[in-house]
Amino acid sequence: MTSMTVEIPVIQEVMAVENDDLNPFLDPDAEALANKMASFLKSKQGELLEPIRLKGKDSKYYWSIMQKAFCLVKPDAEMYLVPWKQSEKGEYYVYSPHLFWAGQVFLVPKDEIIFIGYN
């Protein structure tokens, strides 16, 4: 038996193992995390939050209702309109899931919001 005939079955076995590794089932913990993250982009009624952008190119400070402080927000950050009543000053509540690694809700004047709609 030559070394070539021995190598081929070994290579085939290694490739079979690697193919199994390329198509694993989603870990239940990862699936639960993905479902939880997706739930943050829906209202309590299950409707998707409307994606928005802010006008302008420069970052601005907006009031964070969670931190109770002004926070710097980039206008091209991922943001969604929260379906709550407007504030006393007529500002909208805007949710950004990626700010400060926890997500934030900001008060933003209506005239600074660009409604981009759903895909």
Backbone as a ProteinNet text record, in pm:
[ID]
protein_1_A
[PRIMARY]
MTSMTVEIPVIQEVMAVENDDLNPFLDPDAEALANKMASFLKSKQGELLEPIRLKGKDSKYYWSIMQKAFCLVKPDAEMYLVPWKQSEKGEYYVYSPHLFWAGQVFLVPKDEIIFIGYN
[TERTIARY]
84	0	89.6	62.9	146.1	91.9	174.8	132.7	18.2	9.7	-96.1	-232.9	-244.6	-374	-415.8	-323.3	-354.9	-397	-336.5	-365	-505.5	-554.5	-684.6	-797.3	-809	-915.9	-901.4	-778.6	-756.7	-804.6	-770.4	-814.3	-966.4	-1028.9	-1174.5	-1240	-1181.4	-1236.3	-1222.9	-1108.1	-1087.7	-1186.5	-1207.6	-1301.7	-1444.1	-1481.2	-1615.4	-1634.7	-1533.4	-1542.4	-1552.8	-1471.4	-1474.6	-1607.8	-1668.9	-1799.3	-1905.6	-1897.4	-1991.4	-1973	-1850.3	-1823.2	-1873	-1884	-1928	-2078.7	-2154.3	-2299.8	-2356.3	-2309.8	-2361.8	-2501.6	-2577.1	-2705.4	-2677.8	-2768	-2751.9	-2762.2	-2665.7	-2664.6	-2792.7	-2861.6	-2986.1	-2967.1	-2852.7	-2827.2	-2815	-2748.6	-2733.5	-2868.8	-2950.7	-3083.1	-3170.7	-3163.1	-3239.9	-3194.1	-3062.7	-3009.5	-3056.3	-3051.7	-3096.5	-3244.9	-3326.7	-3470.3	-3494	-3415.1	-3429.7	-3390.9	-3280.7	-3237.8	-3341.6	-3400.4	-3502.7	-3627.6	-3656.4	-3775.3	-3761.7	-3638.8	-3618.6	-3659.6	-3674	-3710.5	-3858.7	-3937.3	-4081.8	-4152	-4273	-4354.9	-4415.2	-4484.7	-4549	-4655.9	-4712	-4813.8	-4750.6	-4617.7	-4549.4	-4520.6	-4551.9	-4526.4	-4381.9	-4321.6	-4183.7	-4174.8	-4066.3	-4041.7	-3995.7	-4038.5	-4005.1	-3861.5	-3777.9	-3639.6	-3635.6	-3543.9	-3528.5	-3380.8	-3352.8	-3219.8	-3240.1	-3131.6	-3138.7	-3081.5	-3135	-3087.5	-2949.9	-2873.8	-2742.2	-2632.5	-2509.9	-2393.7	-2315	-2337.4	-2261.5	-2337.1	-2261.1	-2320.8	-2380.5	-2487.6	-2554.6	-2585.5	-2609.2	-2646.9	-2798.9	-2848.3	-2990.6	-3007.9	-3123.2	-3151	-3182.6	-3106	-3129.9	-3219	-3336.6	-3426.4	-3377.2	-3287.7	-3236.5	-3120.4	-3033.4	-2919.3	-2947.8	-3060.1	-3097.6	-2983.4	-2932.3	-2822.2	-2821.1	-2753.9	-2737	-2626.3	-2650.3	-2552.7	-2531.9	-2409	-2374.1	-2422.6	-2496.3	-2555	-2513.2	-2465.9	-2431.8	-2559.9	-2576.8	-2702	-2722	-2613.2	-2627.4	-2631.4	-2646.9	-2656.8	-2790	-2793.8	-2917.8	-3017	-3134.2	-3233.9	-3374.7	-3464.3	-3603.3	-3695.5	-3808.9	-3909.3	-3989.2	-3996.1	-4072.6	-4216.9	-4315.5	-4455.7	-4518.5	-4457.4	-4511.2	-4563.2	-4642.3	-4690.4	-4571	-4585.6	-4479.2	-4460.3	-4341	-4313.4	-4392.2	-4383.2	-4453.1	-4406	-4281.9	-4224.4	-4246.7	-4320.1	-4345.9	-4232.8	-4144.6	-4032.6	-4074.5	-4011.1	-4036.7	-3935	-3976.7	-3886	-3822.1	-3690.2	-3613	-3524.2	-3526.9	-3447.7	-3329.8	-3212.2	-3092.7	-3037.4	-3038.1	-2998.1	-2848.8	-2765.1	-2620.8	-2543.9	-2608.9	-2535.8	-2506.5	-2384	-2338.9	-2362.4	-2362.5	-2373.3	-2501.5	-2594.8	-2717.6	-2841.2	-2823.3	-2936.1	-2979.7	-3029.9	-3072.6	-3199.8	-3278.1	-3396.2	-3373.1	-3385.9	-3358.4	-3484.1	-3486.6	-3590.4	-3535.1	-3603.5	-3555.3	-3669.4	-3643.7	-3746.4	-3789.2	-3917.8	-3971.7	-3901.4	-3864.4	-3804.2	-3661.4	-3604.6	-3470.4	-3471.8	-3591	-3606.3	-3634.6	-3566	-3593.8	-3656.1	-3779.9	-3849.4	-3809	-3733.5	-3683.7	-3772.1	-3861.8	-3954.4	-3890.3	-3971.3	-3926.1	-3865.9	-3785.2	-3725	-3831
-116	0	123.7	211.4	331.1	438	536.9	645.1	725.9	728.3	803.9	743.3	613.1	549.4	564.5	580.4	600	744.5	837.3	978.7	1017.9	959.7	998.4	971.7	852.5	833.1	926.3	953.7	1043	1184.1	1230.8	1363.6	1368.9	1263	1259.6	1264.9	1195.8	1199.6	1338.3	1403.8	1538.2	1635.1	1622.9	1712	1689.4	1565.5	1537.4	1602.8	1596.5	1659.3	1810.7	1869.3	2013.6	2058.9	1980	2016.6	2019.6	1925.5	1927.6	2054.5	2099.9	2219.6	2345.3	2342.7	2460.3	2481.2	2377.3	2388.6	2348.9	2412.2	2372.7	2430.2	2367.5	2423.4	2543.6	2640.5	2759.8	2721.6	2763.5	2738.5	2795.6	2719.8	2771.7	2905.3	2925.7	3052.7	3166.1	3140.3	3241.2	3271.9	3169.9	3191.2	3274.1	3245.8	3323.1	3468.4	3490.2	3626.1	3699.8	3633.3	3695.4	3731.4	3643.1	3671.5	3788.4	3794.9	3904.6	4037.4	4038	4159.8	4204	4110	4143	4199.5	4154.5	4203.6	4350.9	4401.4	4542.5	4633.9	4579.3	4659.3	4648.1	4600.7	4588.3	4658.5	4705.8	4765.1	4652.3	4689	4587.6	4510.1	4573.1	4507.5	4419	4415.4	4332.1	4400.2	4529.6	4601.7	4651	4648.5	4695	4845.1	4886.8	5029.1	5088.5	5211.3	5275	5326.8	5284.9	5334.3	5481	5554.7	5697.1	5732.6	5852.6	5914.5	6056.4	6119.1	6257.8	6347	6467.2	6561.9	6613.7	6653.4	6709.3	6604.3	6653.4	6563.9	6561.8	6662.5	6672.7	6607.2	6551.3	6494.2	6605.2	6572.3	6669.2	6603	6687.3	6637.7	6632	6517.8	6499.2	6444.5	6473.8	6430.2	6280.3	6205	6062.7	6044.9	5985.3	5967.3	5856.8	5771.1	5662.7	5709.2	5791.6	5841.2	5974.1	6036.1	6166.9	6267.3	6269.3	6359.6	6375.2	6481.1	6498.7	6406.4	6338.3	6246.8	6282.9	6267.6	6296.8	6184.6	6221.1	6123	6157.2	6056.8	6075.2	6064.4	6150.4	6149	6023.2	5952.4	5832.4	5703.7	5716.4	5597.6	5526.6	5398.1	5321.4	5368.4	5416.1	5468.7	5433.4	5428.6	5392.3	5484.6	5516.5	5598.8	5511.8	5553.2	5479.4	5529.6	5440.7	5483.8	5530	5627.5	5688.6	5826.1	5882.2	6019.2	6113.8	6224.7	6325.4	6381.7	6434.6	6496.4	6627	6689.7	6816.5	6925.2	6913.7	7011.8	6971.4	6862.9	6817.9	6737	6683.4	6602.6	6455.8	6384.7	6242.6	6160.9	6040.7	5947.4	5861.2	5856.8	5783.9	5683	5559.1	5450.5	5417	5407.9	5363.1	5241.9	5123	5001.6	4987.4	5065.1	5041.3	5148.2	5243.8	5347.5	5301.3	5316.1	5281.8	5135.2	5048.1	4903.3	4855.9	4945.6	4903.4	4956.8	5050.3	5115	5234.8	5335.2	5457.6	5508.1	5581.2	5649.2	5798.2	5870.5	6014.2	6091.6	6216.6	6310.2	6392.3	6387.7	6455.6	6538.9	6666.7	6748.4	6689.7	6702	6643.6	6695.8	6824.8	6883.1	6834.5	6757.6	6702.8	6554.7	6499.6	6356.8	6338.4	6241.8	6200.9	6061.1	6049.3	5921	5844.2	5735.7	5662.7	5544.8	5505.2	5396.7	5259.5	5160.1	5021	4979	4874.1	4821.9	4762.4
0	0	0	-91.2	-100.7	-6	16.5	106.1	44.8	-86.7	-154.2	-124.8	-124.5	-98.8	47	136.6	278.4	302.9	234.4	256.6	212.2	105.7	51.7	152.3	213	311.8	433.2	473.1	587	552.6	433.7	389.6	380.9	329.5	319.1	457.8	555.3	691.2	751.8	729.8	783.2	719.9	588.5	520.7	570.8	600	650.6	787	871.9	1004.1	988.6	901.2	881.3	823.3	736.9	681.3	790.7	885.4	997	1079.7	1094.8	1172.7	1102.5	969.9	896.9	903.8	933.8	937.4	1074.2	1180.5	1311.9	1333.3	1421.6	1461.7	1549.9	1549	1630.4	1777.2	1854.4	1997.7	2058.3	2143.5	2202.8	2275.4	2338.6	2405	2303.3	2191.6	2087.2	2024.1	2005.1	1946.9	2041.5	2170.5	2269	2270.7	2261	2258.2	2132.8	2017.9	1892.8	1900.5	1957.4	1971.5	2067	2174	2269.3	2204	2128.1	2060.7	1957.3	1885.6	1786.7	1853.7	1975.4	2045.2	2083.3	2095.5	2127.9	2012.7	1894.6	1777.9	1745.2	1843.2	1825.4	1940.8	1912.3	2017.7	2102.1	2208.7	2293.3	2216.1	2113.4	2030.9	1922.9	1915	1817.7	1685.6	1674.8	1550.3	1547.9	1430.3	1416.4	1441.9	1506.5	1524.9	1392.5	1364.1	1237	1237.9	1141.8	1135.7	1094.1	1155.2	1125.6	1117.8	1071.8	1075.9	1127.1	1167.6	1210.6	1102.3	1089.2	989.4	1027.7	926.9	949.1	940.7	942.1	934.8	1064.6	1148	1272.6	1387.3	1480.6	1601.2	1686	1756.9	1844.1	1978.5	2076.5	2208.4	2219.1	2269.9	2294.8	2435.6	2493.7	2629.2	2630.6	2709.7	2727.5	2849.9	2829.6	2942.8	3036.2	2987.7	3070.7	3158.6	3102.1	3179	3246.9	3209.7	3263.4	3246.5	3124.5	3088.3	2937.2	2891.5	2748.1	2699.6	2587	2529	2382.2	2336.8	2198.8	2107.8	2003	1911.1	1769.3	1696.9	1555.8	1473.1	1372.8	1295.8	1211.1	1179.4	1096.6	1179	1310.5	1396.2	1369.6	1400.5	1384.6	1491	1447.4	1539.9	1494.4	1591.7	1565.9	1644	1583.7	1649.4	1746.2	1871.7	1972.7	1968.4	1961.4	1946.4	2078.3	2142.5	2264	2228.2	2319.2	2299.8	2301.2	2233.2	2232	2372	2395.9	2525.3	2537.3	2652.5	2674.9	2578.3	2531.7	2438.3	2292.6	2268.9	2132.4	2071.9	2155.3	2105.7	2097.2	2005.2	1988.9	2067.8	2105.7	2171.2	2063.3	2064.8	1964.4	2036	1988.1	2048	1958.4	2018	1946.7	2020.9	1958	2028.4	2051.9	1985.3	1994.1	2068.4	2127.3	2199.8	2341.7	2380.5	2515.7	2548.6	2450.7	2463.2	2529.6	2553.8	2619.4	2549.9	2459.3	2396.4	2479.3	2410.9	2477.4	2412.8	2491.1	2439.2	2456.3	2345.7	2343.7	2308.7	2352	2308.9	2193.9	2078.9	1958.5	1900.1	1866.7	1802.4	1667.6	1636.1	1513.1	1388.9	1387.3	1267.1	1242.3	1334.3	1315.3	1276.1	1256.7	1225.7	1077.1	1016.9	879.5	887.7	844.3	845.9	719.6	737.3	620.1	584	670.9	640.3	648.5	620.3	626	492.9	495.3	371.3	283.2
[MASK]
+++++++++++++++++++++++++++++++++++++++++++++++++++++++++++++++++++++++++++++++++++++++++++++++++++++++++++++++++++++++

